[in-house]
Amino acid sequence: MARTKLQKILIIGSGPNEIGVDTELETATLQTIQVLHEAGKEVTFVSNNANSVAGDYLDPNHFVISDLDANSLINLLRNNDFDGLIPTLGGTPTFQLLHQLDEAGIFEQLNIRILGVSLKTIANTQNPEALNRILQNIHEPYIPTNILNETNEVLKFVRRIGYPVIVKPVAAISNNNRVRCENEHQLKQILASAFRISTTHQVAVEKSIVGFKEIEMTVIRDNENTRMLICAAEDFNPVGVHAGDSIVFTPTQTLTDQEFQAIRSSALRIAQEFKIRGICHVQFALNQSTGNYYVIRVNPYFDRTTAFAARATGYPVALVCTQISLGKNLRNITIPGLRQHDSLALIEPTLDHIAVRFPTFSFASFANANQELNTRMKSTGAVIAFGRSTEEAILKAIRSVDSTTTSEQAALDESRLNEGQLINVLVHPTAGEVFYLLEAIRRGYQVEELAELTKIDAFYFYKLIHIVQIEKKLRKNLFDASVLRKAKFYGYGDSQIAQLWKSSDEKVRKFREKNQIRPTFKGIEPTAGEFPYNNRSYYTTYETENESQISEKPKVFILGTANNQVGTNAAAEYVTVHMIQTCRDLGFETILINNNPNAISILPRLADKLYIEPLTVENCLNIINSEQPDYVVAQGKWQIVNDLSAAGVKITQLPLSRTSRAENVESNYLVVAEKNGDKQRNLGCFYTATDASLHFPSMASKQIATKLQHITQSEIRKQDEGIYSVMFKQEGSHLIVTGTIPLAVQDIPFMTYALNYDLVADMVKLSLNYSDCESKLKLTSAGTQLKLEHVFPYEQLQIPQPQNAPFSLAIGAKITRTQQ
């Protein structure tokens, strides 16, 4: 029998970032920890993610660095007296681990409650055969799936149902996606690996529904069976392109009321049947020609779609679900921000804006990768954009992608494609697809033929046509105020207009200001203005009413990290969160601009004010002119910093490298040292391995350690104030300095944990001239060896990993702890 008390709770984390796992699970984890602490619970968090922010909110005894495998978790559970366990923050791999733990009988032995989802629900939603059996019992349509054990069985089944088919390993040992097979040769190749990575040596095979419209519903159910739809989203691409690689809209754009209500009712019915207590994300395939839908997936855990739902609606999904897991119900849970005593969580969000999630890719860094989009996810991140129209949301999403990395979005220059090449990328969707679609419209392709070639709903082509029509008017009417006003209303940015006018951004901006074409700021909240709401999150549009209230407090405007990219990835987000916390501790009102829907920094309770906008000069200047901050702070020097500086903005740059710690520099040791005025001090010494991994402590001999200390002090005296990495090559008993550079963003989370010292806080204080706030250095516990290893996306992009992969192309990082 399970314990009745619930005091000590374990949260299983998601592990290192990779394709398909940005920081959305860390974001939900952080909110969950805050709610549990407010409820007086003792929380332990286990993860091996070196860039974990959630771990910072716990003391070292409650942030457990461990491999996320069955044996490690069994040892952790046996050695602690946990009452409850939360598995919904670790994604699919955690559910697979729970299955192994359940088979070992560990939960029954130790009387540990599983919170948020039951073991039965996990088993029924993660096994396609069980899922379909239950869907059949409640008369919900599904795609028939066979679970097969041998290649010959698969071939026989597929010959009967016909190609194309979808193949997926059952209980895969890795985060493997569904793969579409067009013929027998391809099927045999896929089966070879699919059987190998399945822990049960089985594969699920189903008839392909590629081309159907994909709809995603995020619902919440509480302990007394009250159910709510939080967000309904519609994928731009049909089934056949991974949802993580598709543009996604909310509210749904093309569903009839009958279709919407049928799918909504289905999602609520599924949450009830599977006895969900908390979050449930249900994916549907809609046959547009018949209006019939099919249930294709049920996810009773947090994922990128639930993160998008929370950001797009302003509804605090993780906060509410955590309280449900503690036994509360929707009618008893209040939502922060609502200013009426009866405004509880039982409010189905209503939107007066359109939100779009737009995928971003890193193909310029991986030239050999196949850029065709299919059922295997390839995007390394995403941006979110808000608008009052579909056109505005699309255009803001497009310009959210840094213009310097356009090659990351589009494999080819779309304007130079011949007709055959253009048709090929329309039929076979490729990264940067929207650019090709706009080019096809410029060339006169009709809606009917584009819809036939791409299987994308005709509605979107009418919107893209409108965008191109505005583009043509801009080209023909240079510096025409009425045309400019309309272009701004529908989402065109100053830089886009400047390019069409063959002018500069500055001239467009001055002309816009002269004609009093200025943006207004709208709040992002779940009631569409129905209830009074204390807004802290805003987006920009070109209307009349401005909802952003300006305070007289001293302010710091912080440039966020935007979309997740290789190299900087989650570590840059870690730095942003610490920047916000430090500025608040110093008494500043913190104002953040960021537009990564998965970002931890855009949580409502971190920054005092948030602008979810493209990280462009135009938007930054709009906010700076409105807020009049005392400081504008950025982590290191990168393109937006250069552009803003050129526009006359004084920027305080944290002395950080956003690229890497000198990859081509040989070194055996790396000493982290700080210069503060006339004082220098060493903060710690790391060993640097040939594979670019970092180790702490360095295990240097006493003689070498003394030399490192003295030489570092001498080197740091030559630098400006800040914190630096001094790298050394050892030759016998001699030490040679091979480089002195600002700390690399990628290393900071690991170094902060290893040194038990907030490096970002010190850098912020130094940069803002608060050097008298120097923190005290605390030593970590002796006898432990920590190692930082980089995680690369080569396997997920299906290209060979080089022997010494440059860690500037890492997408995540893993931390391991061993006894010396």
N, C-alpha and C positions, 0 to 999 in steps of 0.2 A: 504493500500500500504506500502511496506517495506521502511525503510529509505534508502536513497542513500549513506549517509555517513557510515563509518565503523570505529569507533574509540574505543569504549568500548566493549571488547569481553569477554564472559564468557566461560570457559572450564569446562565441567563436568568430574570429575575423575571417576576412576573405583572402588573405595572403597578398603577395606582390601584385602590383598593377600589371596588366597585360591587355592585349586587344580583347575587348569585351568587358573589361573590368577597369573602369576609370576610378575616380574617388567617390562615386555615389554611395558605395557601401560604407566607407569611412564616414561620410556625411551623416548617414542614418545612424551609424554606431555612436557618433558623438552626441547626437540628440538623445539617443536612448540612454546613454550613460548619465547625461544631465538629469533626465526625468527620474531615473532610478535613484540617483543621489538625493534629489529633492524629496523622494519618498522614503529616505532613510535606509536604503538598501546598500549592502556591501557588494561592490561590483569588481569582478576580475575579467580582464580582457586578454585573450590569447591570440597571437598572430605572429607571423614572421615577415611582415611587411616593414621594410626598413624606413619607409616614408610615412608611417602611421602618425596621424595627428591625435587620434582618439587615445593612444597610449599616454600622451602628455597630460591628459586629464586624470590620470591615476598615479599613485605612488609606485615606486619600483616593485613593491611586493604584489601589486595588483595588475601590473602589465607584464604578462608572461611571454617571453620570447621562446617560441617552440615551433618545430616542424608541425605542420597540420596533417598528421597521419594518425591512424587508429591507435597504434601503440603509444605514441606520445600523449594523446588525449586520455587514453585509459589510465596511464600513470598519473596524469594531472588530476583526474577525477578521483582516483583512489587516495591520493595524498592530500586531498582537501575535502572539506565537509560542505560541499555545495548543495543548496536546496533546489535550485532551478538552473536551467540552461536555455539560452536563446540562440537558435540556429539560423534564424531568418535573415541574418546580416552577413552571411558568408557565401551566399549564392549556391549554385548547384553542387559544387564540390563538397560543401559542408553537409548537404543532405545525403550525399553518398557515404560520407564518413559516419553519419548517424546510423545509417543502415548497418554498417559494420559493427558499430558499438552496440547496437540493439541485438545483433546476432551473438555478440559476446556476452549478452545478459547484464551489461554493466548498469543500466538504468534501474532494472529491477533489484539488483543486488544493493545498490546504494540509495534507492528511493529518491531519485532525482526527477523532478518534473521538467518536461519539455514545454517551454512557453511560446505562445504565438501560433503554434501548429502542432498537431499530434503526429506520432510516428506512423499511424495508420494513414493520415492524410498525405504524409510525405511519400509513403509507399504507393498510394493510389494515384498521385499526380505525376510521379517520376517514372512509373512503368507504363508505357503506352497501352499495353494490353489491358491492364487494370483500369486505366483512365477511360478507355473506350467502353469497357464493360459497364462502368458506372454511368457514363453519359448515355449509353443505350437504355439503362434502367430508368432514367429520368426523361427519356425521349428527347435528348439533345443530339442533333446531327453531328457526326464525326466522320473522319476519313478512315475507312477500314485499314487496319494495320496487322501485319503478320509478324510474330516473333519467331525467327528461324535460327537453326543451329549449324547448318552446313551450306556450303556454296551451291551444291546441287539442288537443295530445297529452294534456295532463293531463286536460282535460274528458272526452275520449274514454275514457281509462283509468278514471276515477272513475265514469263512467256504467256501466261494465262491472262494477266491484267493489262499487259502492254506498257511500252515506254511512253513518256519518261516516268521514272520512279524516284522516290526519296529513300535514302539509306541512312540509318543512324545507329551507332553502337549502343547496346543496352548497358547501363551502368558503366560508362566509360571511365577509365582511370585518369583521363585528362579532360579538359573542357573542350570537347569535340562537338562540332556543329553538324547539322544535317547536310548531306551531300546529294546533289541531283545527278542522276545518271541517265544519259541519253541513249546508250546502246550497250550491248553485252560486253564488249571489250572494256569499256569504261567501268561497268559494273564489277567485273572480275578484279580490276585494279583496286577499286574502292574496298571490296570485301576483304582483300588480303590484310589491309591495315585495320579495318573495322573490327574484324574478329579478334585481332591481336590486342587491341586496346580495350575490348569489352571484358569486364571482370567475370562475366557469366558466359563468355564466348558465344554471344548471341547478337543478332542485329534485328532492328525493326525496319520493315520494308512496307512502303505504302505507295499508292498511286499518286503521282504528282498533281497538285492543283495550281501549278504555276500559272500566273496570269489573273487569278482571282484577286479582288481587292482585300487588303489586309487592314483589319480594324483592331484596336487595342483598348480594352476597358480596365480601368483600375478601380476596384471596389474595396470597401471596408465593411467588415461584419463584427459585431460585438458579442458579448456573452449571452445576451438575451435575444439573439437572432435579428437585431435591427441591422439593416443593410443599406448602404449608400453607395451611389456612384460618385467617385471623386473626379474622374477625368475620362473622357472618351476621346481617343486620338485616332487619326486616319493617316495611313502611310501613303506617301506620294507614289512610291513604287508598288507594283502588285506583288503577290506571293511569288517567290523565286529570287528576290533580292533580300538579303538578311535585313531584318528590321533595324538593326544598328547601323546599316549603311544607307538607309532610306531617309529622305526628308520626311518629317512627321508633323502633322498639324493638329491643333486642338483649338476650338471645337471641331468636330468632324465637318467637312466641307461639302460632301456630295451625297450623303445618305438622305433618303426620304424619311419622313417621320415614322412611317411604318417599319422601315428597316432599322432605324435607330432604336425604337421602342422594343422591337423583337430581340435585338442583340443586347440591349441594356437588361431586359428581363432575364435573358439567358445567363448573363454574368452574375446577376444577383441570385438566381436559382442555383448556380454552380457553387457560389460561396456558401450557401445554406447546406447543400448536399454534402460538401466536403468538410462541413463544420469548421470553417475558417474562423479564427479569432484574431483579427487584425487585417493585414493586407492581403490582397489577392489580385493578381494581374492575369487577365484572360485574353488570349489572342484568337481572332476569328478570321476566317476566309469567306468573303462574300462573292457569290456568283452574280455579277451585275446583270447578266442576261435573264436570269430567272428570279432574282431577289432572294434566293435561298442562301443560308449561311452554314458554315461548319466550324465547330470548335477545334482549334488546332493545338492549343497549349494552355495549361493552367499552372501559373507560378505563384505559390503561396509564400513568397519571400520578396525582399526588396531587390530591385534591379534598376537598370537605367530608365525604364518606363515609369516606375514609381517616383524616381527622382525628377523626371520631366513633369509628371503630374503635380508634384509639390511646388516646383518652381513656377509652372505655368498658371496655376490656380491661386497660389498663395496659401493653400491649405496645409497645415503642419502635419503631414501624414505620419512621420516617425513618432512625433510627440504623442499623437492620439493613439497610435497602435501600441506604444509602450504601456500607456495607461490601461488599455484594454487587456493586455497580457497580465497586468497586476490585478485584474478582476473588475475594473470600472466599466461602465457602459457609456455609450455616446451621449445619452441624456444627462450624464453626471460630469462630463469632461468639458472644461471651458477652453476656449481658443484665445491665446494671447493676442491682444490688439483690438478685439471687439469690445465696445464700450457700453454694452447693455448687460444687465445681470442675467437676462434670460437667453443670451446669445451663446449657446453651447455648441459642442462639436457636431450636433445633429443638424448641420446645414449643408445641403448638397451644393457644391460650388456652382456659381453662375458667373460667366465671363462676359465682360464688355470689351474684350480685346481678342486678337488672334495671336497665338504663340506657335512658333515653329522651331523644331530641333533640326539642325543642319549638320550632317556628318563632315568631318575633316580627315584628310588622309596625309600620309607621310611618304608618298611614293617617290618623291624627289630624292629621298635618302636611301631608297631601296630600288635602284633602277631595274633590277632583274625580276621584280615582282610582277605577277599578272594582275593588271589593274581592272580586269573585267569583274563586275559585281555579280555575286551569286549567293548561295546559301551559306557560304563561309564568310564570317565577318572580317573586314579588312580595315575599317576606319580606326584611327588611333584616338579619336576624340570627337567632340561635337561642340557647337555653339547653340545658344538659344536667342531668339529675337522676338520682339513684340511689336504689334502694329494694330491700327484700327481697321485695316483691310488686309486681304490676302496678299495683294501686291506689296504693300508696305512691309509686311513681315518677311516676305521672300527677299526683297531687295536689301533689307537690313541684315538678313542672314548672310546674303552673298557678300556684303561689304564687311561683315564680321570676320571673314577670312582675310587675313593680312595680305595686302596686295603684293608684298615681297615674296609670298609663298604661293602665288597663283599656280605655279607649276606643280605644287603639291595636290592641287584640286583637279587639274585637267592634264591628261596624259599628253595631249597634243594641242597645238595652236588651232582652235576650232575654225578660225577664219581662213586657214590655209588648206583645209581638208578638201579633197575633191568629192564629188557626189557619192562615189562608191564607198569612200572611207567614212563619210558622214552617215550614210545609211547603215553601215556596219556597226558604228558606235550607238546608233539609235536602236537597232535590233538587239544588240548585245550591250546592255547598260555598263557604262564605264565610270570610274571615279571622275567627278566633275560633270556629271550628266546634264545638269541644268544649263551649263554653258553651251553644250552641243544643241540642246533643244532651242535655246534662244537664237543660235546661229541658223538652225533649220527654219525658224519662223522668219528671220531676216531674209532668207533665200526664197520665201514664198510657199513653203510647205503648208498644206491645208490641215485643219484640225482633224478631219476624218482619217487622213493617211498617217498623221503622227500618232493618233490614238491606236490605229491598227498596228503600226510598227512597234510601239513601245508598250501597249496594253495599259497605259496610264490614262486615267479618266479625262475625258475631253474638257471638263471644267477647268483644269489647270492650264490647258493650252490657251483658253480664252484669257486667263489671267496673264500668262506670259505674252500673249499678243498685245494686251493692253500696255504692258511694260515696254515692249518694242515700239508701240505707237508713241508713247511719251518720249522715248529715246529719239525717234525720228523728228518730233516737234522740237526737241532741244537742239538737235543738229541744225535745223532750219532757222531757228529763232534765237540767235545769240543775244545774251543779256536782255531777254524779254522777261519782265517781272511777272506777268500773268502766267507764262509758261513755267517759269521757275517756281512760282507758288504751287502750281499743280504738281510739278515733279517732286517737290519736297513733301507735299501731302501724301504722295504715294510711295515715299521711301527712298528716293534718290539722294545720295550723299553728295556733299560738296566736291569731293575728289572725282566722283563719277561724272558729275556735270562739268567740272573743269576739263576733264579729258575730252568730252564731247564738244566743248566750246574751244578746245585747243588753247586753254588759258591756264592760269594757276589757281590752286585752292584758295590762296589768299585773296585774289581778285574776286572770285565767286563769293567768298565769305563777306567781303566788304560790300559788294553789290547787294547781297541778301540783307545785310544789316541796314544799308541805306534805304531799302524798300520795306523795312520793318517786317521781314519774314523771319520770325524767330520761333524756336521750339517751345513747347510747353511740356510739363512733366506730369505723367499720370501714375496713380498708385496701382500696385498689383496686390489685389486682395480677393477673397473668395465670394464676396456677396454682391459684386457689381454695383457698389454704392448703396445697397438696400439698408445696411446698418452702418452707424458711425464706426469708423475704424482708424486706429492709430497706425498710419502707414509708415513703413520704413524702407519699402522697396518701390522703385519707380522705373518707368521707361519713358522715352522721348517720342513725341509725335508733334504734328503741326496743326494744332487746333487753338482754341481761345482760352479755355479754363486751365489754370495752372494749379496742381494739387500739392506741389512740394512747398513746405513751409521752411523758411530759412531762419536759423537761430543766430544768436550773437556770440556763441561760444567760440573759443579758439579751435581751429579745425585743421585736420590733416586729410588731404585727398590722396588716396592710395591707388596706384595702378595695379589691377589684378593680373592674372596670368592668361586669361582667355582660354582658348581650347587646349586640350591636352596634346602635347607633341612629344616626339621622341627626344631624348636628351634631358630637357628640363622636367617634363612630366609632373608627377605628383609632388616631387621635392619642391618645385616652385610654389605649389599650392600650400605646402607646409610653411614655407617662408612667409607667404602672404598672411596666413593665419597668425603667426607670431608677430608680424608687423602690426596687425590690427590690435592684438592684445596689449602690446607694449605701448602703443600710442594712447590707448584708452587708460592704461595705468598711469601715464604721464599727464592725464587730465584733458586730453584732446577729444573733441568730437571726431569720430572716424567716419570718413566718407569713402566708399569703395566703388570702383567701376570694374565690372567683370561680367562675362556672359557665357561662362561654361556651366551648363545646366547641372553638372555633376559636382561642381566645386564645393568644397567645405566652406570656403570664405564667404559664400553668399547665403549662409544660414542667417535667418532674421535676427538671431540673438547674438551675433558676433559684432559686425560693424553697426554703428549707430544709424547709418544711412547707406542705402545700396542703390546704385544705378545699374540695371541690367541692360547694357548697351554695347554696341560694337566698340572695341578699343581703338578708336581712330582719333586723329587730331581734332576733327570737327566736334565729336561728342565730348572729348575731354575739355575743349575750350568752352563749349556750352555749359558744362557743369561748373568749371572754374569761374566763369563769368557770373553764374548764378550764386554759387556758394561762397566765393571769395575766401578760399582756404589760406591759412598761414603758411602751410607747407604742401608741396606736391612731392610725394615719395615714390620711388620706383626701385625695384631690386636689380641693380646692375644697369649696364648700358646696352640697350637694344633699339630696334628701329623706331618704335613709338617714342622713346625717350629722345632720340636724335631729332625726330620730326617736331616734337613739342618744343624742344630747346630752340630749334630754328624759327619757330613761331613766336618766340619771345617768352616762353614760360620758364621760370627758374625751377629746376628740378633737383631735389635732394636724392642723390643716387647712393644706395647702399653699396659699399665696395665689394661687389660680388661678381663672379664670372658666371654668365648664363650659358656658357658653352661647355667647358670641361676643365679639369685640372691638367692642362698641358699633356695631352695623350702621347705625344711623340718625345716626351722628356723621360729619359731613364732615371729611375729613383728607387732607393731601397727604404728610405724613411721620409715621412712627411710630418713636419712639426707645425702645429697650429699655434700662432703667436699673435698677441695684441699690442698695438701701440696706442697709448692714450696720453696725449701731451708729451711730456718728457719721459714718461714711464713706459717700460716694455716688460711684458711677461709672457712666458710660455704656458700655454693652456693644456698641451698634451702632445704625445708623440705616437704616430701610427706607423705600422710597417706596410709598405706598398709592394704587392706581389706582381709578378710579370703578367698575370691575367687581369690586372687593374683592380683586383679586390683590395680592400682595406682591412687591416687587422689592428685590434687594440686589446691590450697594450702592445707596444712594439717588440717587447722582449729583448731590447738592446742591452748589451753588456753595460756595466757601470761606467767603464772607461768611455765607451761610445756615447752613452747617454750624457755624460758630462761635456763632451765635445759638442754634441748637438745643442746643448743648452747655451754654451758660450757663442758658438757661431751664429745661432739663430738670433740672439740678442744683438749681435753686430749687424746682421742683415736687416733687422726690423728698424733699427735706428735710421736707415736710409729712406724709409717709407713714410707716406702720409699717415694720418690717424686711420685706424681700422684694424681688421683682423685678417691675417694672411696665412697662406700655406707656404712653408719653406721646404723645398724638396732637396734631398741629399742622395748622392750615389756613393756607396762605400767601396773603396779599393784597398783591401788589406786593412790597415788601421787608420787609413786616411779617409776623410770625408770631403766630398766636393759638392758645392751648392750647384744644383742644376736648374733651379728656378725659384722665384719668389713671386707669387701671384695672389690676387684676392681669392677667398674661398670659393670653390665651385658650388653652385646651387645644389647639384646632385648629391654632394657629400654632407650637407649641413644636417639633415635629420639624423643620420647615423652618428655623426660627430657629436651632436647635441646629446643624444642618448648615451654614447660611450663616455663622454666627459662629465655628464650630469650637469651641464652648463648651458644656459640659454644664449647661444651665439648671436642669434638674430636680435634679441633684446639689447645686447651690448652694442651691436652695429647701429641699431636705430638710435640709441641714446647718444652715441658718438656723433652720428650724422646730424642730429637735432641739437647738438651742443649741450647735452645733459651728461657730460663726462663725469660729473661728480656722483652719478648714480651707479658707479661701477659695481658689478655683482661679485659676490664671493665665489671662489672656485671650490666645488665640493668633489671629493674623490669618490669614485665608484667602488663597489665592494671588490676586494681582492680575490684572486683565484679564478676569475672568469675571463675567458678569451672570446671576444666578439669579432665577427667577420661580416663584411659587406660584400655581397655579390650582385652583379648586375643581371637583369632579366631582359632578354631581347625578343623581338617579335618575328624572328626569322622563320621559326617553325610554323607560326600561324599564317605567315605570308607565303609559306611553302617554297622557300628558297634556302639554299645551303648557308649555314652560318660559318663565316671565316674563322680561322683558327684563333686569331686575336681580334675579336670584334671590337671596334671602337666604342668605348662606353658612352660616347656622346650620342650613340644610336640606341641606347638602352631605353626601354619603356617603363621599367620598374626596377625595384631592388629588393633583395632578400637579405635578412639579417639572421645569423645563426649564433648560438651561444654554446660554448663548450668549456669544460673544466680544464684548467692548465695542468 
